[in-house]
Amino acid sequence: MQTKQYFQESAQTKLDFIEKNQEKLEKVIQIIENALKNGNKLLIAWNGWSAADAQHWAAELIWRYKLERKSLPAIALTTDTSILTAIGNDYWYDEVFSKQVEWLWQKWDIFIWISTSWNSKNVIKAIKIAKEKWMITIWLTWKTWWKMNELLDYNLIVPSNNTPRIQECHMTIYHTICEVVENNLFKK
């Protein structure tokens, strides 16, 4: 069995990420923290299995990560089946996130996309709407793609081609963001 190897790969991927991205991650944390301080919210979108991570992250901001505190505003754009199926049925699936961003946006809100793919039409449309509406855009991914780099304000790239290890690193990234933001805003 290679169980220890999986843990080693996961740990190494996370160490490789932070080695290359610590400054960027700290900047993203500061931007998220400032947005939340100023009454803005996070709109989080992911496709496929990662849609559950959008819910996970939003729940940790709204409910709590570790500290008993007031709620922080976050919306997972992947959770309302009526909205998702209405938009998918009446428009196209390509519109499921952009229509929500269009309806829910406020200037300087943050649109976050985390993915192990990079050409999702539904996310590209949402990012374009977010940029038109003066939202901050953040992307956690595994690969640089020129089209996305032109659209996004910040990207955090996990240096791996191994999808499970990338997803594990993404979880560590958003847990780190939750903990630092929560501590900075609420710890006495």
Sequence and secondary structure as in RCSB ss.txt:
>XXXX:A:sequence
MQTKQYFQESAQTKLDFIEKNQEKLEKVIQIIENALKNGNKLLIAWNGWSAADAQHWAAELIWRYKLERKSLPAI
ALTTDTSILTAIGNDYWYDEVFSKQVEWLWQKWDIFIWISTSWNSKNVIKAIKIAKEKWMITIWLTWKTWWKMNE
LLDYNLIVPSNNTPRIQECHMTIYHTICEVVENNLFKK
>XXXX:A:secstr
  HHHHHHHHHHHHHHHHHHHHHHHHHHHHHHHHHHHTT  EEEE  GGGHHHHHHHHHHHHT SSS      EE
ETT  HHHHHHHHHHS GGGTTHHHHHHH  TT EEEEE S S  HHHHHHHHHHHHTT EEEEEESS  HHHHH
H SEEEE S S HHHHHHHHHHHHHHHHHHHHHHHH  
